[in-house]
């Protein structure tokens, strides 16, 4: 038996006439009648009663018709899913996000846009630090990550640059520079610098210290925060100052003011991380949407 036999059976059952069914199927009536008789012979049962003006289903034919329709539906769904997978519009995509990345407007915009153009894809999101994201990627717990380079395993993780986010200085409310719009890092040389552990984001950590060095000063390292976004509450508590990605000013912490950094100013680099090797269409499709979103949708709200 072949798929076409189920299609013949269903079409004849729906039309009640072999001649009309043959027209609908784009074939001649005699070959269709012959195929149905062969099918009945193979099954060992009669599917139709032949009548003067058409055919009607036998008891066995009525019992088997839903199964035939189900087989045709499964075939159609199989083909649709295969084509969707080939276009990167079907499947399950697990996305890892570095700390504070969801606050950058282009990232949630890209995820929403992808969900709109590929509604057949189920998205899962996980937020963590870059080393943990790379470990999850290489252990196949995630499929793609948006991280802060560099990565600990460059031999196995392919890094695709995405964007450089500007940074801001976070000061505790009431600081003498609260009303200063743009601050040079040299003016903060004696202030405790609240920063995250280097292993959580070595690229951003090093960029911050390099900016201080280029400004001609060495920062006084203060208390460490458990993650990048965790620096803001410590600043609000008056424990020091911090340099954070610009998107973090959306946290609206009442005890913190945010200020532009006069050159030299560090940037918080973001990149796409995938396992090395050829990528499936789903991942390539998401990368394309993400890259386009970061080119066209990067606006951040103005500083309060």
N, C-alpha and C positions, 0 to 999 in steps of 0.2 A: 504494500500500500504506500502511496505517496500523498503529499499534502494536497495535490490537485484533486485526488479522489474525494477528500472531505469537502473541498470547494464545490465539486460537481454535486455531491449529495445535498449540501445546504442550499445551493442555488435552485435545484429542482424542487426541493421541499418548499422553498419560499415562493416560487412561481406557480407550482402545481401543474407545470406543463413542460415537457422535455424540449419541445421546439422553442418555446420562449426562453427557457434556460440556456439553450445552445446559443441563441442570439445574444443573450446577456453575457455569455462567456466568450463570445467571439469565435465560435466553432460551428461545425456542421452538426445536424441532429443525429445522423446515423452513428458517427463515432462516439457521441455522448451516450447514446443508448447502449452501445456496445461496452463502454467503460463501466456504466452502472451495473450492467448484467455481470460483468467480470467481478466487480466489487461484491455483489450479492453472492456470487459463487465462492469467492474467497472467504467471506464471512460465514457462509452456510445458512443465510437467512434472507428472506425477501424484505427489502426496504420500502418498496412501493407496490401499490395495486394499480395495474394498468387498466384504464377506463377509456371509454370512447372519446371523451373530450379532455383527457389529461391523465394525471396520476394523483393518488393520495397516499399518505404514509400508512404503512402497516403499524401494528402495535409495536413491533420491534423498531421500526423506523422512528416512531415518536419517542421511544425511550433513548435512542442513540443520537438523535438530533442535537440535544444540548451539549453532548460530549464533542460532537463534531464542531459545533460553534466555538466551544472553549478551545479546542486545538487550534482553530484558525485565529482566535483572539490572541492566544499565546504566541503564535508565530508572528503576528503583526506586532505585538509588544516586544518580542525578541528583536525584530528588525529595527523598530523605533529606538529601543535602548542602545543597540549596537551603533546606530548612526549618531545618537546623542553622545555616546562615549567617544566616538571618533571626532566629534566637533568640540569636545570639552564641555558639554552641556548636561551631562548626567554623571551621577556618582556621589561620593562623599569626600569632601575636602577638609582636612584638619589643619588649621592655621595656628601657628605659634606667634605671639606678639611680645616684643620686648617691653619693659616697663615704661609706662606713660605713652606708648605708641598710640593707643586708642584715642588719646586726646587730640592727636593731630588730625585736623578736619579731613584731609585727603584719604586717610585710612578707612574710617567708617563709611565715607562716601563711596570708596571703591567697593567695599563689601556690599553695601546696599545696591549699588549699580550692578554688580555681578549677580546678586540674588534676583534682580529684575530680569536680566537678559538670559540667565540660566536657572530658571526656577526648579529644574529637575535635579539640581545639586544641593545636597545637604551640607551645610557649613558648621564646623565646630571650631570654637576659639579657645585658646589657652594663653594666658599671660604669665611670663616668667622672665628670668634674666638670660643673657646671651649664652653662657655656658650650658645652662639647663635646657635651653631651646635646641642647641646643637645636639645635645645628648638624646633628646626626644626625637629629633629628626633622624639621627643615625640608627636609633632603635625602632624606627618605623611607627612611633606613636603620633607623629605629626608628618604632614606631607610637604609643607612649605613654612618658612618662618620670615618674619620681618624683625631684624635684629640690629644691634649696634656693633659694627665691625671694630677690630678684627675678630675672627673666630678661632677657637682653640685647636680645631682640627682642619687645617686648610687643605690637607690631602684628600679629605673625603667630603667636605662641604664646599659647594660652589657658591661664591658670593657675587651678587649682581648689585652694583651701586644703585641706590634709589633716590636719595635726596640728602641735603645738608640743612638741618634745621637751625635757625639762629638761637642764641641763648640769651638769658636774662640774669641779672643779679637779683636775688631775693633778700630783702632786708627786713628785720623785725620792725613792726610799726612803732613809730616814735624815734627811729634812728636819726641821727643828725643829718643824714643825706636823704631823708624821706621825700623831700620836695625837689631833689635833683633828678632831672629826667634821664640824663646820661652820665655814667660814672666810669672813670678810668680805674683799672684794677690797682694801680699804684696807690690810690687813695684808701684802699682796703687792706693794705699790707699787714696791719697789726690786728685785723679782725679775725677771730677764729673761723676757719673755712669748714663748714659742714659738708661732708662728701661721703659717698657710698664706698664700700670696699672695692678695690681695683679689680678683683677677679669677677665682679658682676658686670663690669663694662669697661674693660681696659682701654678701649679706644677713646671713649668720652672722658674717662679719668685722666688719661695722658694729655688730651687736648686742653683740659682745664689747667693743669699744671704748666703746660707749655705756654699758655696765654699769660699766666702770671710771670713766667720767666721772660717772655718777650716784653712784658711791661716793666722789666727791671727789678722785680721784687720776688721774694719767696713767701708763699702764704704760710700762715700759722695754722697747721691742720688741727681742727677741733674734733668734736664727736662724730663718729661714723653713723650714717643712716643705714637701715637694713636694705634699702632700695632707693632708686633715683627719686621717686615721688615721696619717699619717706623723709627727704631733707626738709620739706616745707613745714611740717609740724614742729621740727626742732628749731627752725628759724623763728617760727611764731612764738616759741617758748623763750626766745631771747638768748639762745645758746650760741649764736654766731650768724654768719651770712652764708649764702650758697649760690652756686651757678647752676642753672637748670635749663632744660629745653624750653623754648618759648611757649610751647603748648601748655606747660604746667600752670601758667598764670590763670587758666580757666578753673582751677580748683577753688578759687575765691576764698582762700583762708583769710579770716578776718584780721589776724595779727601779722600779716605779711604785705609788703609793698614790692612791686616788681619794677626794675629799671633797665634801660638799655645799657649795653656795655660799649664804651668807647674803644676804638681799635688800640691794641690787638684784642679781638674777641674770639673765643672758641666757637666751634659749631658742633652740633650733635649729629653725627652722621648716621644715616639709616641705610640698610641694605636688605636685599632679599637673599635668603639662604635656602638652597635646595641640595639634595644629595647629588653627587657627581654622576654623570652619565646622561643618557637620553631621557627627557621628561615626557610623561604622558600628556595627551592633549588637554586634559583638565587643568593641569598645573600651568602649562603654557598659556592657556586661555586666561587664567586668573592673573598671571604675571603681566600679560598685555593690558588687561583692564587696570591693574594697579599702577603700572608705569604711566598710562595715559592720565589717570586720576591725579597722580602726583605732579604732572606737568600743568594741568589745567585747573586744579582745585586745591590750592595751597594757602588760601587766605586764612588768617587768624583774626579773631576779634581784637580791636584796639585795646591797649593797656588801660585799665581803669584809672 
